[in-house]
Amino acid sequence: MTQTQITPRTWLDLGLLSLLWGASFLSVRVALDELGVFTLVAHRVLWAALILWLYVGLTRLPLPRAPGVWGAFLIMGLLNNIIPFSLLTWGQQHIETGLTSIFNASTAVFAVPVAALVFADERMTPRRVAGVLVAFTGVAIAIGLEALESFDIRSLAQLAVLGATLSYAFAAAWARANLSTLRPEMAAAGMLTGSALVMVPLALWLEGAPTLPDLPRTYGAVAYMAGPATAIAYLLYYRILRAAGSANAMLVTLMIPPVAITLGAVVLHERLAPTAFAGFGLLALGLLILDGRLLRIARR
């Protein structure tokens, strides 16, 4: 895909999106003090879907007519919301918010080999192979050798978060193959609706009827996740896609961890091991290699 120029407006959008998504890791951790994993995810997708349908109604976007598209919404919701949100939320019970955000940045790395398997025009070039190998090395360092030597709940939580990023990668391929003709706002609203139709009954079955939280901060955390971190963030992300293309939009994955790490340290007093920062450095280098900017700068 031809890379589009990043304007000052797009850089501003990227910075704002990184703040919205970076703070979501903190809000998840805060809400987990009173809400179960599945109940929390159900709240997030249900209220975000309602917000986006309100946006669709106010902007009078046309509804999709093809019956098959609603099934595609359901599968997209499974791959892009239900599986990754649940795995990420569960994982944050056992690992730091900053470390979760570092692993989440590997989404763009997993997307490369998945796309190569699915699409003929997404072949693995030498540059892509190099970027993936460097980034995966960074992920391994961030996990730590001790996690590879002994398997415990922390190791399982890290693998769960990585499983979430793999699900995101398959979601990107599914969206390109089945939802590319829809307006992004409609695709997001339909996806979150499919997620809510599955997640709300699942949460009721696994965790029972939700009770009202006791702490005001829990209400604030849920409101933030559903509104700014999901509904508004999707609209902002799709604006970046239209203005600068998917390759430039991928840069937000590099900007999220510093926000999440800082908030985790200031609010939750988390301290990450030096290997986590070293791993993020290699992961960032791998993403920049995949992006191609380093090669273009070297050529100049």
Backbone torsions as a table, in degrees:
resi	resn	phi	psi	omega
1	MET	NA	135.5	178.7
2	THR	-68.7	133.3	-177.0
3	GLN	-83.3	136.1	-177.3
4	THR	-95.6	148.4	178.5
5	GLN	-62.9	138.5	175.7
6	ILE	-91.1	118.1	179.0
7	THR	-87.1	164.8	175.2
8	PRO	-55.4	-35.8	178.0
9	ARG	-63.3	-40.0	180.0
10	THR	-68.9	-38.5	175.7
11	TRP	-61.2	-38.6	177.3
12	LEU	-64.2	-42.4	177.6
13	ASP	-63.1	-42.7	178.7
14	LEU	-61.4	-42.6	178.8
15	GLY	-64.4	-42.4	179.0
16	LEU	-64.8	-42.5	179.9
17	LEU	-64.4	-38.9	178.3
18	SER	-64.1	-34.4	176.5
19	LEU	-68.1	-43.4	-179.5
20	LEU	-62.8	-49.3	-178.4
21	TRP	-75.6	-32.5	177.7
22	GLY	-64.4	-39.6	179.1
23	ALA	-73.8	-17.7	-179.4
24	SER	-64.2	-31.3	179.3
25	PHE	-65.0	-38.4	176.5
26	LEU	-67.7	-43.1	-178.3
27	SER	-64.7	-36.4	176.2
28	VAL	-61.6	-47.0	-177.9
29	ARG	-63.2	-38.0	179.0
30	VAL	-65.9	-44.7	-177.6
31	ALA	-67.6	-28.0	-179.1
32	LEU	-65.5	-15.5	177.9
33	ASP	-65.9	-24.2	-177.7
34	GLU	-126.4	-16.7	-176.0
35	LEU	-116.3	148.0	174.7
36	GLY	-74.0	163.3	-176.7
37	VAL	-58.2	-50.8	-174.6
38	PHE	-72.6	-34.9	176.3
39	THR	-64.4	-40.2	179.5
40	LEU	-64.4	-45.0	178.7
41	VAL	-64.3	-39.3	178.5
42	ALA	-61.7	-43.5	176.2
43	HIS	-58.7	-44.4	-175.2
44	ARG	-61.9	-48.7	-174.9
45	VAL	-77.2	-34.2	-178.6
46	LEU	-65.3	-53.0	-177.3
47	TRP	-69.7	-33.8	177.2
48	ALA	-65.7	-39.0	177.8
49	ALA	-62.4	-43.7	179.8
50	LEU	-63.3	-39.1	178.5
51	ILE	-63.7	-43.1	-178.5
52	LEU	-70.3	-35.5	176.2
53	TRP	-67.4	-32.3	173.6
54	LEU	-63.6	-41.3	176.9
55	TYR	-63.1	-44.1	178.8
56	VAL	-60.1	-41.7	179.7
57	GLY	-66.9	-41.3	-178.8
58	LEU	-68.4	-34.4	180.0
59	THR	-90.9	-3.2	176.3
60	ARG	56.6	44.6	176.7
61	LEU	-72.8	141.4	179.3
62	PRO	-70.9	140.0	179.1
63	LEU	-80.2	145.7	177.5
64	PRO	-66.3	142.1	-176.3
65	ARG	-99.0	-29.6	-174.8
66	ALA	-66.9	128.7	-179.5
67	PRO	-60.9	-35.6	-176.2
68	GLY	-65.7	-21.4	-176.2
69	VAL	-68.0	-28.6	179.9
70	TRP	-71.9	-31.7	172.0
71	GLY	-68.1	-36.4	176.6
72	ALA	-64.7	-37.0	176.1
73	PHE	-60.3	-41.3	-177.9
74	LEU	-64.1	-44.8	179.1
75	ILE	-67.1	-39.3	177.7
76	MET	-62.7	-40.7	177.2
77	GLY	-62.7	-37.6	177.6
78	LEU	-64.0	-46.2	-175.0
79	LEU	-77.9	-34.0	-171.8
80	ASN	-102.5	-13.8	-178.7
81	ASN	-128.4	-60.6	-170.2
82	ILE	-60.6	-54.5	-178.4
83	ILE	-67.6	-54.9	-176.0
84	PRO	-67.9	-41.1	179.1
85	PHE	-60.6	-42.1	-178.9
86	SER	-66.4	-44.2	-179.7
87	LEU	-66.5	-44.0	179.1
88	LEU	-63.2	-43.6	-178.5
89	THR	-65.6	-43.7	177.6
90	TRP	-63.9	-41.8	-179.1
91	GLY	-61.5	-34.5	-178.0
92	GLN	-69.9	-10.1	173.7
93	GLN	-72.6	-18.6	-170.9
94	HIS	-125.4	-11.3	176.3
95	ILE	-132.1	163.5	-175.3
96	GLU	-67.6	151.9	179.2
97	THR	-62.8	-39.3	179.1
98	GLY	-63.5	-41.3	178.9
99	LEU	-67.0	-37.1	176.1
100	THR	-59.7	-42.3	-179.4
101	SER	-67.8	-32.7	177.3
102	ILE	-65.1	-47.1	178.0
103	PHE	-64.0	-35.7	179.2
104	ASN	-61.6	-28.2	179.6
105	ALA	-67.5	-14.3	178.8
106	SER	-78.5	0.4	177.9
107	THR	-54.1	-47.2	-178.5
108	ALA	-64.6	-27.8	179.3
109	VAL	-72.4	-46.1	177.9
110	PHE	-63.0	-31.4	-177.6
111	ALA	-63.5	-28.0	-176.6
112	VAL	-67.7	-56.3	178.6
113	PRO	-65.9	-32.5	177.9
114	VAL	-63.8	-45.5	179.0
115	ALA	-64.0	-35.6	179.0
116	ALA	-65.6	-32.1	178.5
117	LEU	-74.7	-28.5	-171.7
118	VAL	-97.6	-38.9	-171.8
119	PHE	-115.8	136.2	-178.4
120	ALA	-68.5	-27.9	-177.4
121	ASP	-91.5	12.6	179.8
122	GLU	-119.0	44.1	-176.0
123	ARG	-65.6	154.8	178.5
124	MET	-80.8	104.0	176.2
125	THR	-84.2	165.1	177.1
126	PRO	-55.1	-38.8	178.3
127	ARG	-63.7	-41.7	179.8
128	ARG	-67.2	-40.4	177.9
129	VAL	-60.8	-45.0	-179.9
130	ALA	-62.9	-44.2	179.8
131	GLY	-62.4	-42.4	179.6
132	VAL	-64.5	-43.7	-178.9
133	LEU	-64.2	-43.3	178.8
134	VAL	-64.3	-44.3	-178.5
135	ALA	-65.4	-42.5	178.9
136	PHE	-65.9	-32.5	174.0
137	THR	-62.6	-41.8	176.4
138	GLY	-61.6	-40.2	177.7
139	VAL	-62.8	-43.2	179.8
140	ALA	-62.3	-40.8	178.8
141	ILE	-66.9	-39.5	178.9
142	ALA	-64.1	-36.7	176.4
143	ILE	-63.7	-43.6	178.7
144	GLY	96.9	143.4	-178.7
145	LEU	-63.1	-34.3	-178.1
146	GLU	-64.6	-31.8	177.8
147	ALA	-71.4	-28.5	178.3
148	LEU	-79.0	-23.9	-178.3
149	GLU	-85.4	-35.6	-178.5
150	SER	-128.0	135.0	-176.8
151	PHE	-101.4	116.2	179.5
152	ASP	-138.4	-170.5	-176.1
153	ILE	-65.3	-32.2	178.5
154	ARG	-68.2	-41.4	177.2
155	SER	-62.6	-42.0	179.4
156	LEU	-63.7	-38.2	179.1
157	ALA	-65.1	-40.1	178.0
158	GLN	-64.7	-41.0	177.8
159	LEU	-66.2	-35.0	178.1
160	ALA	-63.3	-42.0	179.2
161	VAL	-65.1	-41.5	176.7
162	LEU	-64.7	-35.6	175.3
163	GLY	-62.2	-35.3	176.7
164	ALA	-63.3	-41.9	179.9
165	THR	-67.4	-33.5	176.0
166	LEU	-66.2	-37.9	177.0
167	SER	-64.2	-39.6	175.4
168	TYR	-58.9	-39.5	-179.2
169	ALA	-64.3	-43.5	176.9
170	PHE	-66.4	-33.9	177.5
171	ALA	-62.9	-39.6	179.2
172	ALA	-62.8	-41.5	178.2
173	ALA	-66.2	-41.0	179.1
174	TRP	-64.2	-40.5	-179.9
175	ALA	-63.8	-42.1	179.8
176	ARG	-64.7	-38.5	-175.5
177	ALA	-77.9	-28.3	-169.9
178	ASN	-124.9	-18.1	-174.5
179	LEU	-123.9	9.2	-173.2
180	SER	-68.3	-19.8	-178.7
181	THR	-85.5	-9.1	-177.9
182	LEU	-90.2	154.0	170.4
183	ARG	-63.1	138.5	-176.8
184	PRO	-55.7	-39.0	-179.5
185	GLU	-62.6	-39.7	178.1
186	MET	-68.4	-39.2	178.6
187	ALA	-62.6	-40.6	179.7
188	ALA	-67.3	-43.4	179.5
189	ALA	-63.6	-44.5	179.1
190	GLY	-65.3	-41.3	178.7
191	MET	-60.4	-47.7	-178.7
192	LEU	-68.3	-30.1	175.1
193	THR	-65.9	-46.2	175.7
194	GLY	-58.9	-39.4	178.5
195	SER	-63.3	-43.4	-178.5
196	ALA	-66.2	-37.4	-179.7
197	LEU	-62.9	-27.5	178.0
198	VAL	-92.6	-43.7	-169.2
199	MET	-72.8	-37.1	-178.7
200	VAL	-64.6	-51.9	175.9
201	PRO	-61.4	-36.5	179.9
202	LEU	-63.9	-42.4	178.9
203	ALA	-65.3	-40.1	178.0
204	LEU	-64.5	-37.1	-179.4
205	TRP	-71.5	-43.8	-174.3
206	LEU	-84.2	-33.5	-172.8
207	GLU	-122.9	1.2	177.1
208	GLY	78.8	179.4	-179.7
209	ALA	-64.0	133.8	-177.8
210	PRO	-69.4	145.4	175.1
211	THR	-105.2	157.3	180.0
212	LEU	-71.6	129.0	178.3
213	PRO	-62.5	155.0	178.7
214	ASP	-88.9	-30.2	-172.9
215	LEU	-94.7	131.4	177.0
216	PRO	-58.8	-31.5	-178.0
217	ARG	-64.9	-26.0	177.6
218	THR	-67.3	-42.5	176.8
219	TYR	-61.4	-42.3	179.2
220	GLY	-64.1	-39.4	-179.8
221	ALA	-65.6	-43.4	178.9
222	VAL	-65.4	-43.6	179.0
223	ALA	-61.4	-40.0	179.8
224	TYR	-66.7	-43.6	-178.6
225	MET	-63.7	-43.6	-177.0
226	ALA	-72.9	-40.3	-175.9
227	GLY	-86.5	-86.0	-177.0
228	PRO	-59.9	-43.5	-172.0
229	ALA	-80.5	-13.5	-179.6
230	THR	-124.2	-66.6	-175.8
231	ALA	-63.7	-55.0	-178.2
232	ILE	-67.8	-39.0	-179.4
233	ALA	-63.0	-37.4	177.4
234	TYR	-63.9	-43.5	178.8
235	LEU	-62.7	-40.3	178.9
236	LEU	-67.4	-41.9	-179.5
237	TYR	-62.2	-43.1	179.8
238	TYR	-67.6	-29.8	175.3
239	ARG	-67.0	-38.0	176.5
240	ILE	-64.9	-41.3	178.9
241	LEU	-59.2	-45.6	-179.2
242	ARG	-66.4	-36.3	-174.5
243	ALA	-83.4	-34.7	-170.4
244	ALA	-129.1	-7.0	178.6
245	GLY	88.8	165.4	-174.6
246	SER	-68.9	-34.6	-178.9
247	ALA	-63.3	-43.0	178.0
248	ASN	-71.8	-35.2	178.5
249	ALA	-62.9	-27.8	179.3
250	MET	-61.7	-22.3	-178.5
251	LEU	-61.3	-23.1	-178.9
252	VAL	-62.9	-27.7	179.5
253	THR	-65.9	-24.2	176.7
254	LEU	-82.9	-22.6	-175.3
255	MET	-91.0	-16.3	-177.1
256	ILE	-73.7	-48.8	-175.9
257	PRO	-54.7	-43.6	178.0
258	PRO	-57.4	-36.7	178.0
259	VAL	-66.2	-49.2	-177.8
260	ALA	-65.5	-40.3	-179.9
261	ILE	-64.5	-43.5	179.8
262	THR	-63.7	-46.5	179.6
263	LEU	-64.6	-39.1	178.3
264	GLY	-63.3	-38.2	-180.0
265	ALA	-71.7	-42.0	-175.7
266	VAL	-75.8	-45.0	-173.6
267	VAL	-88.6	-45.1	-174.8
268	LEU	-101.3	-2.6	180.0
269	HIS	58.4	38.1	178.0
270	GLU	-80.4	148.0	175.7
271	ARG	-131.1	120.4	-180.0
272	LEU	-91.3	149.7	176.9
273	ALA	-68.9	152.2	177.9
274	PRO	-56.4	-30.7	179.5
275	THR	-63.8	-28.8	178.6
276	ALA	-65.7	-42.0	179.5
277	PHE	-70.3	-38.8	177.4
278	ALA	-64.3	-40.8	178.3
279	GLY	-64.4	-40.3	178.3
280	PHE	-65.0	-36.3	177.2
281	GLY	-60.3	-45.3	178.2
282	LEU	-68.6	-38.0	177.5
283	LEU	-62.2	-43.2	177.7
284	ALA	-62.8	-41.2	178.0
285	LEU	-61.9	-42.9	178.7
286	GLY	-62.0	-40.6	178.8
287	LEU	-66.9	-36.6	178.0
288	LEU	-68.5	-34.3	175.3
289	ILE	-65.8	-43.9	177.2
290	LEU	-61.5	-38.3	-178.8
291	ASP	-68.1	-29.8	176.8
292	GLY	90.9	-1.7	-177.1
293	ARG	-65.7	-41.5	-178.3
294	LEU	-61.2	-40.6	-179.9
295	LEU	-65.3	-41.6	179.6
296	ARG	-66.5	-37.8	178.2
297	ILE	-65.9	-41.4	179.5
298	ALA	-63.7	-38.0	179.7
299	ARG	-66.2	-36.3	178.8
300	ARG	-66.9	NA	NA
